Amino acid sequence: MLTKKGKYGLKAMVYLAGFQPGRPIPVAEIATAQHIPKKFLDAILGELRNAGFVHSKMGKGGGYTLARPASDIRIGPIVRVIDGPLAPLPCARKTQHQPCDDCASEDRCAVRLVMLEARRAIADVLDNCTLAQMRSMADLDESHLMYHI
């Protein structure tokens, strides 16, 4: 499940995608427009900056910009930076795999096998959707989403 931190990070990135590249947007503006607590957003944008998704400019006229065009930024890596692996269970993770202590055989565990499929499906959607596509989805009818990812 996407955490509130992950949701806020995506909302901020989608908001930044709506501006001319290189134009810094103040954190306070993003926070107000997206209804995100500013202090929480500061921390999230710091993580996204450290991961190379955004650039920051300090001082008057400062703020955040996307580090690359929105069409070159995939959603999956953003979520992984903010929330960690996409798998619903640690035993179904592609990275940072952790076996369950209550499972006799991972290869035969029905719960793990279904969660592996769930992780693959989530990764398929998020890793094949760009920030630009996500931004444009706000204008689409829900029944047409799969045709635009």
C-alpha positions in Angstrom: 0.0 0.0 0.0 1.2 3.5 -0.9 1.9 5.5 2.3 0.8 9.0 2.8 4.5 10.0 2.3 4.5 8.2 -1.0 1.2 9.8 -2.1 2.5 13.3 -1.1 5.7 12.7 -3.0 3.8 11.8 -6.2 1.4 14.7 -5.8 4.4 17.1 -5.5 6.1 15.5 -8.5 3.0 15.7 -10.6 2.6 19.4 -9.6 6.2 20.2 -10.6 5.5 18.4 -14.0 3.0 21.2 -14.8 5.6 23.9 -14.9 8.2 25.0 -17.4 11.4 23.1 -17.0 14.0 24.9 -14.9 11.5 27.2 -13.2 11.9 26.8 -9.4 8.6 26.3 -7.5 8.7 27.3 -3.8 7.9 24.5 -1.3 5.2 26.6 0.3 3.4 26.9 -3.1 3.5 23.1 -3.7 2.4 22.4 -0.1 -0.5 24.9 -0.3 -1.6 23.8 -3.8 -1.5 20.1 -2.9 -2.7 20.2 0.7 0.6 18.8 2.1 2.1 19.9 5.4 5.1 22.0 4.4 7.5 20.4 7.0 6.6 16.9 5.8 7.0 18.0 2.1 10.5 19.5 2.9 11.6 16.1 4.0 10.1 14.3 1.1 11.6 16.7 -1.5 14.9 16.3 0.2 14.8 12.6 -0.4 13.7 13.1 -4.0 16.6 15.6 -4.4 19.1 13.1 -3.0 17.8 10.5 -5.4 18.2 12.8 -8.4 14.6 13.3 -9.2 14.5 17.1 -8.4 16.9 20.0 -8.2 16.7 22.7 -5.6 17.6 26.3 -5.6 18.0 28.2 -2.3 17.1 31.8 -1.5 14.9 34.3 -3.2 13.4 32.9 -6.3 14.3 29.4 -5.1 12.4 26.2 -5.0 12.3 22.8 -6.7 12.3 21.8 -10.4 12.3 18.4 -12.0 15.8 17.1 -12.7 14.7 15.6 -16.0 11.7 16.0 -18.3 8.5 14.5 -16.9 8.4 12.1 -19.9 11.7 10.6 -18.7 10.7 10.0 -15.1 9.0 6.8 -14.3 6.6 6.4 -11.3 8.0 3.1 -9.9 11.4 4.5 -9.0 9.9 7.5 -7.3 7.7 5.2 -5.1 10.6 2.9 -4.3 12.7 5.9 -3.2 10.0 7.2 -0.9 8.3 4.0 0.3 10.8 1.2 -0.5 10.0 -2.1 -2.3 6.7 -2.4 -4.1 6.0 -5.9 -2.8 3.1 -6.3 -0.3 5.1 -8.8 1.8 8.9 -8.9 2.5 9.1 -12.5 1.1 7.8 -11.3 -2.3 10.3 -8.5 -2.7 12.6 -8.5 -5.7 15.3 -6.7 -3.7 15.6 -6.7 0.1 14.0 -10.1 0.2 13.2 -11.4 3.7 11.9 -14.9 4.2 9.0 -15.4 6.5 9.7 -17.1 9.8 6.3 -19.0 9.7 6.7 -20.5 6.2 8.0 -24.1 5.7 8.6 -23.7 2.0 8.7 -20.4 0.1 8.5 -22.2 -3.2 5.2 -23.8 -2.2 3.7 -20.9 -0.2 0.4 -19.9 -1.9 0.3 -16.5 -0.1 3.8 -15.7 -1.3 3.1 -16.8 -4.8 0.1 -14.6 -5.1 2.0 -11.7 -3.6 4.7 -12.2 -6.2 2.1 -11.8 -8.9 0.7 -8.7 -7.2 4.2 -7.2 -7.0 4.8 -7.9 -10.7 1.5 -6.3 -11.7 2.2 -3.2 -9.6 5.7 -2.9 -10.9 4.5 -3.3 -14.5 2.0 -0.4 -14.1 4.3 1.9 -12.1 7.5 1.2 -14.1 5.8 1.8 -17.4 4.0 5.0 -16.5 5.9 8.3 -16.7 5.3 11.4 -14.7 4.0 13.1 -17.9 1.5 10.4 -18.4 0.4 10.6 -14.8 -0.1 14.3 -15.1 -2.2 13.9 -18.2 -4.4 11.3 -16.5 -6.3 13.9 -14.5 -8.0 14.8 -17.8 -9.0 11.3 -18.6 -12.1 9.3 -17.8 -11.2 6.4 -15.4 -12.4 3.8 -18.0 -9.7 4.9 -20.4 -6.6 4.8 -18.1 -5.2 1.5 -19.2 -5.0 2.7 -22.8 -2.7 5.6 -21.8 -0.1 3.8 -19.7 
